[in-house]
Amino acid sequence: MTRLHDLSLVAQVGGLADGTLDPRELTAHYLDRIARLADLGAFAEVTPDAALRRAATLDPATGPLWGVPLADKDLVARAGVPTRYGSRARVHLVPTASDPLAEALDAAGAINVGKTSTSEFGLTGFTEPLIHAPARDPWRLTAGAGGSSGGAAVAVAAGLLPAAVGSDGGGSIRIPSATVGVVGLKPSRGRLPIGSGFDSPDGLSVTGPIARSAEDAGLLLDALVGLAPFTYATAAPGTGPFVEAARRRPGALRVGITTVSPWDDDEDIVLDADARTAFDTAAAWLSDAGHAVADADWHPFGYASLFHVLWRASAARIPLSDDDMMLVEPLTAWLVREGRRLSALDLLGGLASARAFERRTIADFAAFDAVLTPALAQRPQPVGAYAGHGPERSFAMQVEYAPYSSFVNVAGLPALTVPLTRDATGHPVSIQLVGRPGGEATLLSLAAQLERRRGPLPHPPAWDD
C-alpha cells in the first residue's frame, strides 16, 4: 500500500492540484511522522497548530507549492516562530518580521511545519549544535548528518518532508545531502531572487532544493526561481522549466572528471574506497551513455588561504554582543573574533583572490558541459567526531570530509550531488556534478540519467516507522 510519504514531490503537487490529495491530510501525515521520529534531530522547532490552521484555510489552489508541507531552515526568520539560528545566544528570539524567503514560500502556497535544524549560524559542515540534539544520519544513527542543512536533508531522507529548502555557503546543501543519500542542488550565484540567513561575503551563500530525485529537485528549483515579488537579484543565464530538464535525456555532452580538490596542497585529503567506487561508476556510466568523458586536468592553487579569509569574514558580521559571545560555541566564538581581526586589506585581498580563483576555475572547466567529482572523501562521521578539537583542527577535519564543496561557492557555479552506489552496509554513496554558470538544467538532466541507470534506492529504516 502506498503511503503519502511514499509519493514523490511531483506526485504530491499533482495530487493537490487535481484534488486527489488534501492539504490537511498531507500536513497531518507529515506532522505525525515528525513527532514520532523526533530522535533523528531533523527539527529545531515544530509548529503543528499553525500548520494545520493554514492547511484548513488555504485559498483555492494557487502557487506552484500549494498545499505542500515544507519547513524553514533555522537560519530563516519567520514572524512569531522561535528562530534560534542553532545558537544558545538566540534561544529566546521570536522575530516580529519574516525573511523574504519565508514570505515567498507562503506566497507560493506552501504550508510551513516548523524549522529544520542547522549548525550554529550555519558555520560548520556538521549539524550538532549545543542548543539541541544532533541531526542523525537515518541510515546509521550513530553517525551525524553533515551540515549545515543537516536537519533538512534528514527530513527528506526519512520521509518527514517531501522536499526541503536549504542554504549553501560552502557545501551546506550538498554535504548533508550526500551524507544521507538524497539529491542536493546548489544553484548558480544570482540564480534565485531570494536568499536566507545571514548575508555572506562574496555572495557565497545561495538557497537551493534538497529532494529525493532530480525531478523533484527540478520542480522545487522552478518554484524557487519563480518566487515573486522578490525579483531584486539578477538571474544567471539559462532558462527553465528545470523539472522538464530532469525528464529529458541529455544529448551527447562533454564531461570532465577529476578527483583533485583545491585543498590537496594544504590538507591531508584521502579519498576512501567507497567514494572512489562511486566516482568511477559514474564516469563509466556517463561514458556508456555516449558522453565524451575526459580528465579535467585541473590544477588549482592558492585556495586555502583565500577561503580561510572568507570563512572568518562570514562570521565577523554575525551580530553578537560580548554577552552573546559567552553563550556561543567555542568554534563560533573563535571564528567571530578571528573575523573581526581581519583588516580591510586582508578582506579585500581575500576577495580579489576569490575572483581570480573564480575566473581560473571557469576557464579550466570551459571545455566541459559538466565536471564530475566525488561528493565526499570519507564515510559519514560519528556524532561527536568534531567535538573536543581546537578550531583549526576542527576545520581541517571538515575539509578532509568534504574537500570538493566550498570551491564551487567561490566560483559561483551550480553543483548537484546525487546518490549512486552503496557501501557494504547498504549506505548510499554520492557523486557531485559541477556545471557551467547557469547550467542547472544540464546537471538535472545528467543526474536523472544516472538515476535511471542506478535504479531505485532503498529507504533508510526510519522510512517505514
Long-range contacts (C-beta under 8 A, 24 or more apart in sequence): 3-29, 4-29, 4-30, 5-29, 5-30, 5-33, 5-159, 5-160, 5-162, 5-463, 6-159, 7-162, 8-162, 8-212, 8-213, 8-215, 8-216, 9-68, 9-162, 9-163, 9-211, 9-212, 9-216, 9-219, 9-220, 10-215, 10-216, 10-219, 10-243, 12-68, 12-162, 13-64, 13-65, 13-66, 13-68, 13-219, 16-61, 16-66, 16-67, 16-68, 17-61, 17-66, 21-67, 22-67, 23-55, 23-56, 23-58, 23-66, 23-67, 23-111, 24-52, 24-55, 24-56, 26-55, 26-67, 26-68, 26-69, 27-51, 27-52, 27-54, 27-55, 27-69, 27-111, 27-113, 28-52, 28-55, 30-69, 30-113, 30-160, 30-161, 30-162, 31-69, 31-113, 33-158, 33-159, 33-160, 33-465, 34-113, 34-114, 34-155, 34-160, 36-465, 37-158, 37-160, 37-462, 37-465, 39-133, 39-136, 39-141, 40-135, 40-136, 40-138, 40-141, 40-154, 40-158, 40-160, 40-462, 41-117, 41-127, 41-132, 41-133, 41-134, 41-135, 41-136, 41-145, 41-150, 41-151, 41-154, 42-116, 42-117, 42-135, 42-151, 42-152, 42-154, 42-155, 42-158, 42-160, 43-71, 43-114, 43-115, 43-116, 43-117, 43-151, 43-155, 43-160, 44-74, 44-84, 44-86, 44-114, 44-115, 44-116, 44-117, 44-118, 44-131, 44-132, 44-151, 45-74, 45-81, 45-82, 45-83, 45-84, 45-114, 45-115, 46-113, 46-114, 46-115, 47-81, 47-112, 47-113, 47-114, 48-113, 50-80, 50-81, 50-112, 51-111, 51-112, 51-113, 51-114, 54-111, 54-112, 55-111, 58-109, 58-111, 61-109, 62-109, 63-107, 63-108, 63-109, 63-110, 64-108, 64-109, 64-219, 64-222, 64-223, 64-226, 65-105, 65-108, 65-109, 65-110, 65-220, 65-223, 66-108, 66-109, 66-110, 67-109, 67-111, 68-109, 68-110, 68-111, 68-162, 68-163, 69-110, 69-111, 69-113, 69-161, 69-162, 70-105, 70-110, 70-111, 70-112, 70-113, 70-161, 70-162, 70-163, 70-164, 70-165, 71-112, 71-113, 71-114, 71-115, 71-116, 71-152, 71-155, 71-161, 71-164, 72-101, 72-102, 72-105, 72-112, 72-114, 72-115, 72-116, 72-165, 72-196, 73-115, 73-116, 73-118, 73-122, 73-149, 73-151, 73-152, 73-164, 73-165, 73-166, 73-167, 73-196, 73-197, 74-115, 74-116, 74-117, 74-118, 74-151, 75-118, 75-121, 75-122, 75-148, 75-167, 75-196, 75-197, 75-198, 76-101, 76-102, 76-115, 76-196, 76-197, 77-102, 78-102, 78-112, 78-115, 81-112, 81-114, 81-115, 82-115, 83-115, 84-115, 84-131, 85-118, 85-120, 85-121, 85-122, 85-197, 86-117, 86-118, 86-119, 86-120, 86-121, 86-122, 86-127, 86-129, 86-131, 86-148, 87-120, 87-121, 87-129, 87-131, 87-327, 87-328, 87-329, 87-332, 88-130, 88-131, 88-327, 88-328, 89-320, 89-324, 89-325, 89-327, 89-328, 91-131, 99-196, 99-197, 100-194, 100-195, 100-230, 101-165, 101-194, 101-195, 101-196, 101-207, 101-227, 103-230, 104-194, 104-227, 104-228, 104-230, 105-165, 105-227, 107-227, 107-228, 107-229, 108-223, 108-226, 108-227, 113-161, 115-151, 116-149, 116-151, 116-152, 116-154, 116-155, 116-161, 116-164, 117-150, 117-151, 118-147, 118-148, 118-149, 118-150, 118-151, 119-147, 119-148, 119-150, 120-328, 120-329, 120-331, 120-332, 121-197, 121-198, 121-315, 121-318, 121-332, 122-147, 122-148, 122-167, 122-169, 122-172, 122-197, 122-198, 122-205, 123-148, 123-314, 123-315, 123-331, 123-332, 123-335, 124-148, 124-331, 124-386, 124-394, 124-398, 125-170, 125-171, 125-172, 125-175, 125-398, 125-401, 125-402, 125-405, 126-150, 126-381, 126-385, 126-386, 126-398, 127-151, 127-176, 128-383, 128-384, 128-386, 128-387, 129-329, 130-329, 134-383, 134-384, 135-176, 136-383, 137-179, 137-180, 137-380, 138-180, 138-460, 138-461, 138-462, 138-463, 139-180, 139-181, 139-380, 139-425, 139-426, 139-427, 139-428, 139-460, 139-461, 140-380, 140-425, 140-427, 142-382, 142-383, 143-179, 143-379, 143-380, 143-381, 143-382, 143-383, 144-179, 144-380, 144-381, 144-382, 144-383, 144-384, 144-385, 145-176, 145-179, 145-180, 145-380, 146-175, 146-176, 146-177, 146-178, 146-179, 146-180, 146-380, 146-402, 147-172, 147-175, 147-176, 148-172, 148-176, 149-173, 149-176, 149-177, 149-184, 149-210, 150-176, 150-179, 152-176, 152-210, 153-177, 153-179, 153-180, 153-182, 153-184, 153-210, 154-180, 156-180, 156-182, 156-210, 156-211, 156-212, 157-181, 157-182, 157-212, 157-459, 157-460, 158-460, 158-462, 158-463, 159-459, 159-462, 159-463, 162-212, 162-216, 163-209, 163-210, 163-211, 163-212, 163-216, 163-217, 163-220, 164-209, 164-210, 164-211, 165-196, 165-207, 165-208, 165-209, 165-210, 165-220, 165-224, 166-207, 166-208, 166-209, 166-210, 167-195, 167-196, 167-197, 167-205, 167-206, 167-207, 167-208, 168-205, 168-206, 168-207, 168-208, 168-409, 169-200, 169-204, 169-205, 169-206, 169-314, 169-409, 170-204, 170-307, 170-311, 170-405, 170-406, 170-409, 171-402, 171-405, 171-406, 171-408, 171-409, 172-205, 173-208, 173-209, 173-210, 174-375, 174-402, 174-405, 174-408, 174-415, 174-416, 174-417, 174-432, 175-376, 175-401, 175-402, 175-405, 176-210, 177-210, 177-417, 177-430, 178-375, 178-376, 178-402, 178-417, 178-419, 178-430, 178-432, 179-376, 179-380, 180-380, 180-428, 180-460, 181-419, 181-427, 181-428, 181-430, 181-457, 181-460, 182-210, 182-211, 182-212, 182-419, 183-209, 183-210, 183-211, 183-212, 183-213, 183-214, 183-216, 183-217, 183-416, 183-417, 183-418, 183-419, 183-447, 184-208, 184-209, 184-210, 184-217, 184-416, 184-417, 185-209, 185-210, 185-211, 185-217, 185-221, 185-414, 185-415, 185-416, 185-440, 185-443, 185-444, 186-408, 186-409, 186-414, 186-415, 186-416, 187-221, 187-224, 187-236, 187-414, 187-440, 188-236, 188-238, 188-412, 188-413, 188-414, 188-435, 188-437, 188-438, 188-439, 188-440, 189-236, 189-409, 189-412, 189-413, 189-437, 190-233, 190-234, 190-235, 190-236, 190-412, 191-225, 191-235, 191-236, 191-414, 191-438, 191-440, 192-224, 192-225, 192-227, 192-233, 193-225, 193-227, 193-228, 193-230, 193-231, 193-232, 193-233, 193-235, 194-224, 194-227, 194-230, 194-233, 195-233, 198-314, 198-317, 198-318, 199-317, 200-314, 201-310, 201-313, 201-314, 201-317, 201-347, 201-351, 202-310, 202-351, 202-354, 202-410, 203-412, 204-310, 204-314, 204-409, 204-410, 205-314, 205-409, 206-409, 213-246, 213-448, 213-451, 214-246, 214-416, 214-418, 214-444, 214-445, 214-447, 214-448, 214-451, 215-243, 215-246, 215-247, 215-444, 215-448, 217-242, 217-246, 217-416, 217-444, 217-447, 218-242, 218-243, 218-244, 218-245, 218-246, 218-247, 218-444, 219-243, 221-440, 221-444, 236-414, 236-437, 236-438, 237-437, 237-438, 238-438, 238-439, 238-440, 238-441, 239-441, 240-441, 242-440, 242-441, 242-444, 245-440, 245-441, 245-442, 245-444, 245-445, 246-444, 246-445, 246-447, 246-448, 247-448, 248-445, 249-445, 249-449, 250-291, 250-442, 250-445, 250-446, 250-449, 252-290, 252-291, 252-292, 253-291, 253-292, 253-369, 253-370, 253-442, 253-446, 254-291, 254-292, 254-294, 254-367, 254-368, 254-369, 255-283, 255-286, 255-291, 255-292, 255-293, 255-294, 255-368, 255-369, 255-370, 255-371, 255-372, 255-446, 256-293, 256-294, 256-295, 256-296, 256-298, 256-365, 256-367, 256-368, 256-370, 256-371, 256-372, 257-283, 257-293, 257-294, 257-295, 257-296, 257-371, 257-372, 257-373, 258-295, 258-296, 258-297, 258-298, 258-371, 258-372, 258-373, 259-373, 259-374, 260-296, 260-298, 260-299, 260-300, 261-373, 261-377, 261-403, 261-404, 261-407, 262-300, 262-301, 262-303, 262-304, 262-357, 262-403, 262-407, 263-303, 263-304, 263-399, 263-403, 264-403, 265-301, 265-304, 266-303, 266-304, 267-304, 267-396, 267-399, 267-400, 267-403, 268-396, 268-400, 269-377, 269-399, 269-400, 269-403, 270-377, 270-378, 270-400, 271-374, 271-377, 272-377, 272-378, 272-379, 274-379, 274-421, 274-423, 274-429, 275-374, 275-375, 275-376, 275-377, 275-378, 275-429, 276-374, 277-421, 277-429, 278-374, 278-375, 278-420, 278-421, 278-429, 278-430, 278-431, 279-372, 279-373, 279-374, 279-431, 281-420, 281-421, 282-372, 282-420, 282-431, 282-450, 283-372, 285-450, 285-453, 286-372, 286-446, 286-449, 286-450, 288-453, 289-449, 289-453, 293-372, 294-368, 296-364, 296-365, 296-368, 296-371, 297-364, 298-361, 298-364, 298-365, 298-371, 299-364, 300-357, 300-360, 300-361, 300-364, 300-407, 302-353, 302-357, 303-357, 303-407, 303-410, 305-350, 305-353, 306-350, 306-353, 306-354, 306-357, 306-410, 307-406, 307-407, 307-410, 309-342, 309-346, 309-347, 309-349, 309-350, 309-353, 310-350, 310-351, 310-354, 310-410, 311-335, 311-395, 312-338, 312-339, 312-342, 313-339, 313-342, 313-347, 313-350, 314-339, 315-339, 316-340, 316-342, 330-391, 331-391, 331-394, 334-391, 335-391, 354-410, 357-407, 357-410, 357-411, 358-410, 358-411, 358-412, 361-407, 361-410, 361-411, 361-413, 362-411, 362-413, 362-436, 362-437, 365-413, 365-434, 365-436, 366-436, 369-435, 369-436, 369-439, 369-442, 370-433, 370-434, 370-435, 370-436, 370-439, 370-442, 370-443, 370-446, 371-433, 371-434, 371-435, 372-431, 372-432, 372-433, 372-434, 373-404, 373-431, 373-432, 373-434, 374-404, 374-431, 374-432, 375-402, 375-404, 375-417, 375-429, 375-430, 375-431, 375-432, 376-401, 376-402, 376-404, 376-430, 377-401, 377-402, 377-403, 377-404, 379-423, 379-427, 380-427, 404-432, 405-432, 408-434, 412-437, 413-437, 413-439, 414-438, 414-439, 414-440, 414-443, 415-443, 416-440, 416-443, 416-444, 416-447, 418-447, 418-450, 418-451, 419-454, 419-457, 420-450, 420-454, 421-454, 422-457, 426-458, 428-457
